[in-house]
Amino acid sequence: MKHTLLASLATVTLSMSAALGAAPAQANPSEEIEHEIQAVMGPEQEYQRGLTVNDVAPILRSVIVDGEAILAYCIEYWVRAASADHQAQVTGWDGFTGDNHFKTNPQVREAVAWILHNSYPALSLDELEERTSSTALTEPEAIAATQAAIWFYTDDFVADGNLTVEPAPGDAASLTETSAENVQKIFDYLTGEENTGLTEQEAQASVTLTDARTADTSVPEAVLESKTSPADQILGPVIINSSSDYVNLQLETTTDVSQYDVTLLDPQGQRIDVTTPVAVEELWVHVPADVRSGSVQLIAESTEYGYTGRLIIPEPAPDRRFQTIVVVDQTSDSATTDLALRWEQPEPAEPPATTPPKETEEEAPQDDDVIVQPSAPPTPKVTNTPEPEQHNRQSNTVNVAVEKTTQTPAPSQTAVDDIAVEETVRADEAPAEELAETGAHQTRNVLVALGTIALGGIMILVNRLRRRWA
C-alpha cells in the first residue's frame, strides 16, 4: 500500500492571533505514522491569496513534507499562522491540540475530509466549475469558498451561510462580476447535501475470475449473434467478482493466436474495450472458426482507494501555539488475478481412402505383340512296299514295328530347308525389340527339326538292314 499526498490541498493563514489550550486526544487509526516525518512551512513566494470573505482574507501557502511541497488548508479560524520556514510535526488526526469541533465531533472530521477531496486544488478549476455551475471560476474565488466551508464546520464560521465577498487585499482586480456568485455556489456545494463525509479507511482490493462453463451453459442470444460461422466457438461465461466497481482487463494469447483474433463480449453482445476500465460482472470470449487451436489468458486488476488524515502542527512558541494544517492522504491497494481459457479446433477431415485396383489376369497379347512360332513341318506319309509272299510273315512283323515307332516320319531335306527359310523370313519381319525373345525359340525349333531328320534317317537305315538280312 502506498501513500499519495493530494497535491490539491492548501494552507490558509489568518492575520489574527489567539491562544487556545491543548485538549485530550481521541483514539484514531490514523495515529500510526510509518516513520517520523519532517515538515516545514513553505516560503512566502509560494503564497496565494484568496478573496476576502466576511472581512477575512485567507492566504494559500505551501508546506514541505518529507521534501515534497504540498498545499493544505487550516482547521482553526481563531489561531495565528506560523511564519515561513517554521518547523512542524506530522501526526494523525488524534494528535490535534486544538479544542474546536474538529477535536470533538467525528462527523466534522469526515465533512472536512470530503471538502479536501472534492474542491480546489484536488479538483481542477474546470472540474469544480462544472460541478458547481460556476462561471469563469478563478483561483482566489475557489480558495476563499473552500476555506470558508472548512471553518463553517470547525468554528461555525458564517453559520447562516451568507457570504460577503470583497477583493483580495491589495488586488482590486481579483473581484469580478461573477465572483460573489461563484464563491457562494462553491460554498453551498461543499456544505450541502452532497457532502456525505469521507471516512478514514484502509484500502483493501480483491478480484476473482471464475470459468463458469458447464455442460448445460446457456449462451445469451445477443452473444450468439456475434458468430459469423456455425463453427465459431463461444467460451464462457467468465464471472468477475471485484471489490471495486471498475476493473482493468488485459488479454494475452499464445504464440499462434493474436489478441485481435478473439473478442471479449459482455452479456449484451457488445465488444469489451480492454484499454479502459470496465464495469462488467460477466463476459464471453468469441473464437472464430479460422483461428487455430490455442488459449487466452485473462488478467483482471482491481484498485481500491482509501483515505488517511494527517495533521501538520507547527512547533509552539513558549507563549502560544500556531494554526494546525490538515492533510488527507489518499491510499491505494491493488489486487490482480488471471484465468486461462483453451479451445481446440476440430481436425480437418481426411480425404476418403482410395482402393487400389484389383490385380487382373495378364491380358492376352494384342495382335501387334503376338510372337509367331514356326509351324511344324508337314509329316510325309511313309508307304511300306509289300514283300514277296514267301517273306510275308516276317515282313508283316517288321512293318508293324516300324509303323509303331515312326508315327511321324522325318521330313525331306527340302522341307527342312523350307522351314529354315521360313524362320529366317519371320525373324526378319519381327520388330527389333522382339529379337531377343524369339532367338531361343528359333534355336529350339531348328534342333527339333534336325533331331527329327536324324531319327528318320536312322529308321530308314535300320529298315534297309533288316530287309537285307532277311
Summary of the structure (lengths in Angstrom):
residues: 470
radius of gyration: 60.0
end to end distance: 146.6
largest distance: 192.8
contacts: 1337
relative contact order: 0.12
helix: 31%
strand: 24%
